Amino acid sequence: MGREKVEFANGRGEALAALLELPDEPARAYAIFAHCFTCGKDNAAAARISRGLTTQGIGVLRFDFTGLGGSDGDFANTNFSSNVEDLIAAAEFLRASGRAPSLLIGHSLGGTAVLFAGAQIPEVVAVATIGAPASPDHVLKEFAVSLDEIEASGEAEVSLAGRTFRIQKQFLEDLRNRSLDSVIGHWKRALLVMHAPLDEIVSIDEAGRIFEAARHPKSFVSLEGADHLLSDLRRAQYAAHTIAAWAEMYLPAAEVSETPEVVEGMIHVREGNHRFLRDLYSDDHYWLADEPRRMGGDNLGPDPYEHLLASLGACTSMTIRLYANRKSWPLEDVQVHLSHNREYRSDCGDCDEQNRRLEVLNRTIQLTGPLDGDQRARLMEIADRCPVHRTLTGHLEIRTQTVRDSGG
């Protein structure tokens, strides 16, 4: 996945800091992610969900609203309307490079903002909200200060999530003058409402109000067990995958490669992206290989060594089961645990470095059932007769040839 640091101007000419995350292949659609109130583009939920969408071929722009993070401007001079205007400016930035957004995603008050902005961005076909309040003025309940003080003095410092911000009276007035029903009650965009049932900041009742106000097509997904900030990695990834799957109905279809014809007994490997993801085909089956994230992959499938271990383990288990069944022995279950590591021969002092290194496949076999000692010993012997075991421990040659590409 690629990542570009970019900036664009809001309606007042102030520079807003942003990240544009791109999939390895040309993006089939673009999205804008709006972060939660006073958070920022780099908070965990924004980053994890954006990265999850790029694995599905969707480019994502996330940015800091005016006065927050790396963006210019004074937060005290902003309001909910300025957040909506920032979203429209972000859409104009993408549009200028031929990448107009078709999907908007908003978290918390950012979710409310995308509902209002979506009505003003013609290319948007789908909007997803996460833990969003139905009305912008819901945020007023979270201010650790008397609203009367702001009304009387014109501004005040408020505390929210352990941070202090200066809020002006016009901020309150702007929040109170926004009506969600007048916006989404008439639009024709698809809507996905996601909310945690036990959200401690924004009640799930707010999700019900959004859902009721919207026309179809609309969907609701419960983020069971999640907190308001989606701080748990698994739940953030679930949200990303759910949004991508739901959006399939409304975004341009991903290009689907034609399934290759594979002769029985052969395996065909094709690139899934330009890093580690690979599509694997046999005559009747399809699966994935990848590398874990710590190695630069997306962890969408087992890595090559895991495939090797799985091959040996499956063959070992099948061979033991086949033999026990033929003998009518009381084998109730067989489990095989495998790992791979490298060791150095301690008795090879004269060997060069390459010959000293020993590749080791560790295999532990667990046999369950009322087997006697002789039966167990025999089944362990049979394990070494597994065809894959014999291939790996026999005289193995790998013969490689190249095929010239038809393109030259």
Secondary structure, 3 states (H helix, E strand, C coil): CEEEEEEEECCCCCEEEEEEEECCCCCCEEEEEECCCCCCCCCHHHHHHHHHHHCCCEEEEEECCCCCCCCCCCHHHCCHHHHHHHHHHHHHHHHHCCCCCCEEEEECHHHHHHHHHHCCCCCCCEEEEECCCCCHHHHHHHCCCCHHHHHHHCEEEEEECCEEEEEEHHHHHHHHCCCCHHHHCCCCCEEEEEECCCCCCCCHHHHHHHHHHCCCCEEEEECCCCCCCCCCHHHHHHHHHHHHHHHCCCCCCCCCCCCCCCCCCCCEEEECCCCCCEEEECCCCEEEECCCHHHCCCCCCCCHHHHHHHHHHHHHHHHHHHHHHHHCCCCCEEEEEEEEEEEECCCCCCCCHHHHEEEEEEEEEEEECCCCHHHHHHHHHHHCCCHHHHHHHCCCCCCCCCCCCCCC
